[in-house]
Amino acid sequence: MRIAVTGKSGQVVTSLIDRAGMGIEIIALGRPELDLGDPGSVGPAIVAARPDVVVSAAAYTAVDRAESEEEVAFAINGAGAGAVSAAARALGVPVIHISTDYVFDGTKPEPYVESDPVAPLGAYGRSKLAGERAVIAAAPDAVILRTAWVYSPFGANFVKTMLRLAQTRDELGVVADQIGNPTSALDIADTVLAIAFQLYSAPETAPRGIFHMTGTGEGSWADLAEVVFAASAALGGPSAQVRRITTADYPTPAARPANSRLCCDRLAGAYGLRPGPWREAVKPVVARLVKEEAGSVKQKAGAVEQKAGSNEQKAGAVKQKETVA
Ligand SMILES: NC(=O)C1=CN([C@@H]2O[C@H](COP(=O)(O)OP(=O)(O)OC[C@H]3O[C@@H](n4cnc5c(N)ncnc54)[C@H](O)[C@@H]3O)[C@@H](O)[C@H]2O)C=CC1
């Protein structure tokens, strides 16, 4: 099975490459040959990839910057996503599109279900909602997966930021009044691969439409930070004390939903897929990041030693020169 995925370096695309097993080829398409901001580039790049399934994972994901670049966000997340689905439809292959909890305003007291009314709070959410609509308009049989609070060993994400900050700080203020479902991009990749296989092998019966897909269990950003630091400390990695703060203490250009929780029962019922508890899923990601950091510190130390060695060599050469002179 050949899966063309948009984006070359994002968390989800890298996780797909990481998780794809035997018999699955991931063709990662991104700039310059596929630029979502230039819809004319999308079709030819997807056709050239000769996919069996298309995964639309690339997006403009800078939530705060989108407030001042709404047009760019809309071009990429709205029209760009629509162009990806149109290309898949023209080829007659299924498309799986990734969307977000930020299509909701967070005022519902319970987890959101797929049919709840959407009301994004910010430009990023509005652009992703435009994307959902463009995807369905171009390919009514698309699968849309709304996910949330994505972290992974790759790219930029909250878990990596926490570990980086803990290298130099003993205490960190982290927002405790937004609740959501932290989701490993590795779990997203496993889910996408399982759905792609069903769409490919049983297109007549594979369920379509919008599905929520997150890690199981809920927590705040502060809870996530604490779980990260506990996992890291157990491995001798960086950790810090978490000071619980409120959204009001940490103003950002874009408003975020206070309740980001998504109910994932529809996906479990339709595809039999439900990722494990997020508190467990965090651990292997932290382990990978701590190991990588230790490796890169060692490498740096090795490089310094080598440099010192080469300085000594130089000194030796100078000495030799002096002696000869
Ligand atoms: N990161 C998160 O917390 C969440 C992400 N999502 C959605 O999940 C999907 C995957 O997100 P991540 O992997 O975390 O994103 P990411 O920010 O790690 O990667 C985004 C990818 O899109 C590519 N991209 C951006 N603009 C492009 C353009 N004009 N043309 C082609 N490629 C372009 C980037 O090069 C990168 O490869 C996105 O659709 C995002 O909206 C949904 C909920 C939460």
The ligand as an SDF file (V2000), in Angstrom:
LIG
                    3D

 44 48  0  0  0  0  0  0  0  0999 V2000
    0.1400   19.8840   16.9850 N   0  0  0  0  0  0  0  0  0  0  0  0
   -1.0270   19.7940   17.6210 C   0  0  0  0  0  0  0  0  0  0  0  0
   -1.0990   19.9250   18.8620 O   0  0  0  0  0  0  0  0  0  0  0  0
   -2.2810   19.5200   16.8520 C   0  0  0  0  0  0  0  0  0  0  0  0
   -2.2470   19.3230   15.4960 C   0  0  0  0  0  0  0  0  0  0  0  0
   -3.4050   19.0690   14.8110 N   0  0  0  0  0  0  0  0  0  0  0  0
   -3.3740   18.8560   13.3620 C   0  0  0  0  0  0  0  0  0  0  0  0
   -2.6200   17.6910   13.1040 O   0  0  0  0  0  0  0  0  0  0  0  0
   -1.9530   17.8040   11.8570 C   0  0  0  0  0  0  0  0  0  0  0  0
   -0.4930   17.4760   12.0190 C   0  0  0  0  0  0  0  0  0  0  0  0
    0.0730   18.3650   12.9660 O   0  0  0  0  0  0  0  0  0  0  0  0
    1.6160   18.3010   13.3570 P   0  0  0  0  0  0  0  0  0  0  0  0
    2.2420   17.1140   12.7280 O   0  0  0  0  0  0  0  0  0  0  0  0
    1.6850   18.5030   14.8400 O   0  0  0  0  0  0  0  0  0  0  0  0
    2.1310   19.6360   12.6580 O   0  0  0  0  0  0  0  0  0  0  0  0
    3.6200   20.1740   12.5060 P   0  0  0  0  0  0  0  0  0  0  0  0
    3.5520   21.6410   12.7740 O   0  0  0  0  0  0  0  0  0  0  0  0
    4.5660   19.3260   13.2750 O   0  0  0  0  0  0  0  0  0  0  0  0
    3.9020   19.9290   10.9600 O   0  0  0  0  0  0  0  0  0  0  0  0
    3.2030   20.6060    9.9730 C   0  0  0  0  0  0  0  0  0  0  0  0
    3.7460   20.1730    8.6280 C   0  0  0  0  0  0  0  0  0  0  0  0
    3.0570   20.9110    7.6350 O   0  0  0  0  0  0  0  0  0  0  0  0
    4.0050   21.3660    6.7020 C   0  0  0  0  0  0  0  0  0  0  0  0
    3.5160   22.5660    6.0320 N   0  0  0  0  0  0  0  0  0  0  0  0
    3.2040   23.7610    6.5800 C   0  0  0  0  0  0  0  0  0  0  0  0
    2.8420   24.6260    5.6100 N   0  0  0  0  0  0  0  0  0  0  0  0
    2.9050   23.9480    4.4300 C   0  0  0  0  0  0  0  0  0  0  0  0
    2.6510   24.2860    3.0800 C   0  0  0  0  0  0  0  0  0  0  0  0
    2.2870   25.5240    2.7190 N   0  0  0  0  0  0  0  0  0  0  0  0
    2.8190   23.3300    2.1240 N   0  0  0  0  0  0  0  0  0  0  0  0
    3.2090   22.0900    2.4590 C   0  0  0  0  0  0  0  0  0  0  0  0
    3.4760   21.7070    3.7140 N   0  0  0  0  0  0  0  0  0  0  0  0
    3.3310   22.6300    4.6940 C   0  0  0  0  0  0  0  0  0  0  0  0
    5.2490   21.6420    7.5270 C   0  0  0  0  0  0  0  0  0  0  0  0
    6.4170   21.7110    6.7230 O   0  0  0  0  0  0  0  0  0  0  0  0
    5.2310   20.4280    8.4380 C   0  0  0  0  0  0  0  0  0  0  0  0
    5.8190   19.3200    7.7730 O   0  0  0  0  0  0  0  0  0  0  0  0
   -2.2240   19.2140   11.3600 C   0  0  0  0  0  0  0  0  0  0  0  0
   -3.2730   19.1610   10.4280 O   0  0  0  0  0  0  0  0  0  0  0  0
   -2.6790   19.9680   12.5890 C   0  0  0  0  0  0  0  0  0  0  0  0
   -3.5670   21.0220   12.2600 O   0  0  0  0  0  0  0  0  0  0  0  0
   -4.6100   18.9400   15.4430 C   0  0  0  0  0  0  0  0  0  0  0  0
   -4.6990   19.1260   16.7860 C   0  0  0  0  0  0  0  0  0  0  0  0
   -3.5460   19.4590   17.6100 C   0  0  0  0  0  0  0  0  0  0  0  0
  1  2  1  0
  2  3  2  0
  2  4  1  0
  4  5  2  0
  4 44  1  0
  5  6  1  0
  6  7  1  0
  6 42  1  0
  7  8  1  0
  7 40  1  0
  8  9  1  0
  9 10  1  0
  9 38  1  0
 10 11  1  0
 11 12  1  0
 12 13  2  0
 12 14  1  0
 12 15  1  0
 15 16  1  0
 16 17  2  0
 16 18  1  0
 16 19  1  0
 19 20  1  0
 20 21  1  0
 21 22  1  0
 21 36  1  0
 22 23  1  0
 23 24  1  0
 23 34  1  0
 24 25  1  0
 24 33  1  0
 25 26  2  0
 26 27  1  0
 27 28  1  0
 27 33  2  0
 28 29  1  0
 28 30  2  0
 30 31  1  0
 31 32  2  0
 32 33  1  0
 34 35  1  0
 34 36  1  0
 36 37  1  0
 38 39  1  0
 38 40  1  0
 40 41  1  0
 42 43  2  0
 43 44  1  0
M  END
$$$$
